Amino acid sequence: MSKMKLKEEFIGWLKAFFIAILVALFLRTFIFATSIVDGDSMFPTLEDGERVIFNKAIYMIGEPDRGDIVIIQRPFKNYVKRIVGLPGETIEVKEHTLYINDKVYHQDFLSKEMQQKTSDFGPVKIPEESYFVLGDNRARSKDSRNGLGFISKQEIIGRSEFIIYPFSEWSFTK
């Protein structure tokens, strides 16, 4: 192989490598990122130490929806929680049953045992432009009931899509 062909091949590989780095940086910056679950507030859906991929672009084109597992950015820590209440709704828990606008909301993502751990609160009216979030492990969760308060759309930086670590737990989150 001539020196000229070697040089052209090397430049071709260098270009491909540079483009791959740019694409990866673009995806990481604007589309997908990872987060580590810290604590057991989302147990059993997500467990302490699991790493999730979250979609950063989803709420640029749409609105957060009930049931979404979202990443909430706060100054000192990010939180992973589930959206339960939408702007303008009224949330209440009576006798371990969640009511949204005075109608029972069936939480298919929670076992009966986890639902029994939800203590009474409310009714609470969610302000416009805000969301109400809960951890799936209600007894051990810092959420909209006790510390996080209402969540603005600007604080929601993405929706959890996939568990990537540990490898034995690979699955979609929902």
N, C-alpha and C positions, 0 to 999 in steps of 0.2 A: 504494500500500500504506500502510495506516495505521501510525502510530507503535507502536500496541499490537501489531499483527501482526509488525512488524519486531523489536520487543523479544522477543516469544515465539519467533520464529525464531532470533534470536541466542542466547537461553537454551537452545533445543533443540540448536543446534550446540555450544555450550559444554558441555552435558551429555554429548553424544556424544564430544567430544574428551576430556573428563575420564574417561569410562568406558574409552575406548580406551587411555589412558595407564595406568589401573589394571590392565587386562587384560594389557598388555605387561609391566608391572612384575611381576605375579603369575607370568606365564609365565617371565620371565627369572630370577626368584628361586627358583621351586620346580620348574620343569619342564625348560626348555632353557637352555643357555648356549653360549658359543663359546669356543674355545681355539685358540691358534696353535701349530702344530707347529714345534718348535725343534730343528734338527739333522736328521741323516739316519738316525737309529736305526731308523725304521720304513719306510725305503725298501725296496721300491718301492711299498708300499701307501699310505703317506703321505710327502709330500716336505716338506723344509724350507720354511717360510713359508706352507704351506697353512693355511687356517682351517677348523675343523670345528665342527659343531653337535653338542653332546653332550646326552644325555638324563639329567637329574639325578634323575628320579623312578623310573626303571626298577628300581633296587635297593631301593627302599622296599617294593616289592611282590614282588620276586623275588630270586634269588641270582645273582651273577656266574657265568658259564659259560665253559668252555673255548672259546677262539677269540674271545671278546669283546675288542674294542679299547677299553681303559678309560683314563680320566683319573685319575691318582694325585696326590693333593695331599700335598705335603711342605712344610715351613716356608718354604723359600726359592724353590721352583720346583715347577711341576706337570709331570708326565711322562705321555707317551702310550705305552702298551705293550699287548701282547697277553697275555691270560691263557692259560697253557699248563698249569699244574698247579693242582689243586683241593685243598682241605683233606684231609689224611690220606694223600695219594698220595706215591709215590716217583718222583722224576724223575732221569733219567740220559741222558747223550749219550755214545755209543760209536761211534767211526768215522763221525761226522757223522750218526748216526741217533738220533732222540729216542725214548726208552723211557719209558713211564708204567706203573708197576707191572709192570715186566719185559715189557711188550708194546710192539711197535713202534707208534708213533703217526705216521700219515701226515699231513704238514703240507701240505695242498692249497694253502694260501695262499702257500707259498714255492716259488720255482723251485729246480731241482736245484742251480744255481750258488750260490744263497743258503744252501741246506742244507749245502753243502760248506764253508761258512765258519764253521760251528758247531764249535767245538773241544770236546774231551771234557771232561766234568765229572760229578760225582756218583759214586755215587747220593746223593741228598739227600731226606730225608723231610720233607714239608711239615707244619708243625704244624697242629692243628685251628684253625679260625677264621683261616687265612692262605691266601694264594694265591702262586703262582710265576709271574712275568711275564718275558717276553722281548721284545726288539725284533725286528722282522722282518729287519733288517740286523745279524745276529748278531756280525759282526766289529767293528761300530762302535757297539754298544749298551751303555749303562749300564743294567743290569737286575738281576733277582734273583740272577744269578750273580756280579756284581761291583760292588756298591755300593748297590743298593737293598734287597737282602735280601728277606725274605718280606714280603708286603703284606697288611695287615689290611683287612677289609671297610670299616672306618671311613675308611680312606685313599682308597678308591675313590669318587670323587665323581660318576661318571657313565660312560655308555657312548657312544663315538663313533658317530654315526649317519649323518652326511652331510658331504661336503666342499662348502663354499660359496664358497671363494675359493682360487685364481683361478677366475673364472667358467668358463673353458674346461675345468676339472677337475671340475665338478659331478658328483657320484656318491655312492652309498651306500658306506659303509665296511663291510668285512667280511673 
